[in-house]
Amino acid sequence: MLSLDASERAYAAIQEKIARGEPFLIAPQGSSMFPFLIAGRDKVLLAPIPSQKRPRRGDIVLYRREEGLLVLHRMHHRNGEGYYFTGDNQTELEGPLDRGQLLGIVTRIYRQGKDFSPRRPAFWIAGRLWLRLRPFRPILSRSVKKILIAFHLYKESENKST
């Protein structure tokens, strides 16, 4: 998550892209989307969300909190009150958020010189399963982190931010 000041600067640039209907690239910050997105390793391409389209459960969406912070989280569900999101490394839901707070939806993930769609079957299924495992995430995340560190795929010292 960016600081409020950095979020304000990023928001202004993103709003220009959204107004023109252009996709925009960001580098996730913090550890809220671990293990699916890792700060310092991954970048994501987001597309503006057309007014007639609704994000679906499991989509990764950039939204703006009421106080102005930009957040990149996975959509958990939607109901009559609004949209609810959670980070992949969190157990709490955030919401309801209004449709106007949603800025973009992840369409590509860039990782170590390669890119792929978040709709790639293995990634999509794993993300949907991870939503169901929300109560158990703290235990699962620690295990995944240990495995990634053991295989030199994650350096904890570079990812201490929240």
N, C-alpha and C positions, 0 to 999 in steps of 0.2 A: 504494500500500500504506500502511495506517495504521501508526502507531507501536504498540508492544506495549501501552502503557497505553490508547491510544485504541481499539485492537482489543478489549481486555478490556471496556471500557465498552460498545462497540457490540455485542459478543457477548452481553452480558447482556440488552440490549434486543431483539436478534434472537431469542434463545432464548425470550423471552416470546411473541413473535409466532408462532414456530414451534410452541410448545406449544398455542397457540390455533388453529393452522392458518391464520393470517392472512398475506397477502402483506406485504412490507416494501420501502420505497424507500431506495436508497442512491445516493450520488454517488461514482463511481469516483475513486480517487486514483492519482497517479503516471502513468507512461507505458507500463506493461507491456501495455496493451490497445490502444495506438495501432496502426493508424489507425482501428480500428472503434469504440473508445470513447475519448473525450478528457476528461481531468480538467478541471473548470471549465466544461465545455460540456454534458456528458451526465449523465443520471441513469438508473437502471435499477430496474424493479420486479421483485422476486424472489418466487417462491412456494416454500413449503416443498416438499421432494421427498417424495411419498408413499412409504412403505416398500416398496410393491410395484413402484414405477417406478424404472427405471434411466436416468440421463442417457445421451444418445446422443452419438456423435462430432459435434463441432461445437457442442454446447450450451455456453452460457456459465454457469458455476457459481461460486457463492461457497462457499469451503471454509475450514477452519481448519487451519493447520499445527500440528504437534505442540507447538511453542513458544508457540502461542496467536495468531499473526498471522492476520488475515483476508485472503484473497486471492480476487480475481475473475479467473478465467482460463477459457480454452476447453478443453473436454475433447478430448484427442487420441485416446485409446483406453482400453480396459479389457481386462484379462486375469485369469487366476486369482489373481494377486498383488494386484490392486486397480485403482484408477483413476489415469490419467496425464493431466496437464494442461500447457498451455503458454500463456504470454501471447502476444498477437498481435504484440508487438514483441520477441519473444524467440526463440531457437533451441533452448534447452535444455528438456527435459521434466522435470517434477516428478512424482515418484511412486515407488512405489505409495502411494496414499492409501486408507484404509479408508472404507467406505460411511458410517460414523458421523461422519467429518470433513466430509462434504458437507452444507451448510446450506440452500442454495436455488438455484433455477434461474431465469435471467432470462426473464421472460415479456413485458415491454414495455421499450422504450427511449424515453426522452424527450430530444428534441433540438430546441432553438430553437423552443419553443412547439408542437412536433408530437410525436406518439408513434406508434410502430409496433412490430410484432411482430418478434422476431429470426428468426422463421420466414418472414418476408416473402421470397418467392423470390429476389430479387436479393441481399438481405443474407445469406440462408442459403447460396446458391451461392458468393458471394464468400468467406464464412467457411470453407467446405469447401475451396475452392481455395487459400485462404491457408494452411490446414493442410498441404497438399501442397507448398507453396512454402517451407516452414520453413527449409531451408538457405540460401535466398536472401533472407530477410527483411531483413537489415541493409541491403543495397543497395536493395531495394524500398521500405523504410520511409523512407530518406533521400529518394528520388525523390518519394514521396507527400507527405512533409512539405514539400518545396520547392513542389510544386503547390498544396497547401493554403495555404501562406504567400502565394504569388503571388496567389491569389484571395481573400485576406483571410478565410479560413475557419479559420485556426489562428494563434495568437499564441504564438510559442515562449517569450517571456519569462514568460508566465503558466503554462507547463507544464514548468518545469524540474525538478519533483520526480520521484523514481523510485519 
